[in-house]
Amino acid sequence: MDLDEAGMAAVATAFAAVLRPGDVVALSGGLGAGKTSFARGVLRGLRWTGEVPSPSFTLVQTYDTVPPVWHVDLYRLDSADEAETLGLDDIWDTSVVLIEWPERLGTRLPSDALRLRLDGQGDIRRLTATVPKSWEGRWPPASRPA
């Protein structure tokens, strides 16, 4: 689907309503494609009112929302083995994990992750999804812009 900034925020906010602990969302796309903006929309949909910085330098930002969210940015990793130190294996089942640059995990990315790809820069972004069976009926969110 093609979305402007307001449309992307609306989809991300609606998407937040279907999230549950154990969900992994792989956010792919080039630099500036809107991955962090999508994650911010999800957190706003979960009623997070605080700051939502990009985790590019910290690698992980955690949010005490319901359900809890880990926002992960793997851009600076050189190998999938480096991700082991982030503690992802300890939270796959208890939190929602939003992962930017998920391809850096290689085969460590859970197979039931919802894969969202953002393309484009400027006013309009294209959002495409690869939907595993565990997400059928939850993606796309019911209330999305026309």
Residue, then its C-alpha position, 0 to 999 in steps of 0.5 A: m500500500d502507498l501511504d503518506e506520513a499521516g497514512m503511515a501513522a494511522v496504519a502503525t497506530a491501528f497495527a498496535a491494537v493487534l500486537r501481543p507478547g511474542d510478536v516479532v515485526a521485521l522492519s526492512g527498507g533503506l536509510g530514511a524509508g520510515k522504519t523508525s517512524f513506523a515504530r513511533g506510530v506503533l508506540r503511540g498506538l500503545r499509548w506511549t507518550g514519552e520520547v521515541p528515539s531511534p535506537s541506532f546508537t543504543l541498538v535497543q530501546t525498551y518501552d513499558t507498554v502493554p504489551p512491552v516493546w523492544h525496539v531494536d536497530l541492527y544497522r551497526l552490527d557486522s554479523a548475526d553473532e553480535a546480536e547474541t549480546l542484545g538478549l533477544d533470545d530472552i524476550w522473544d516470547t514476552s515482548v513485542v520486538l520491532i526490529e530495524w535491519p532484521e536481515r542482519l540477524g540472518t537465520r536468527l530471525p524467528s520464522d514467524a516474524l511479520r516482515l514489513r518493507l518500507d520503500g521510497q523517500g519523500d511524501i509517499r512510502r510503499l509498505t509491503a508485507t510478507v505475512p506468516k500463518s501466525w499473523e493471518g487475520r491480524w495483518p493488515p490491520a482492520s482500520r487502515p486508510a483507504 
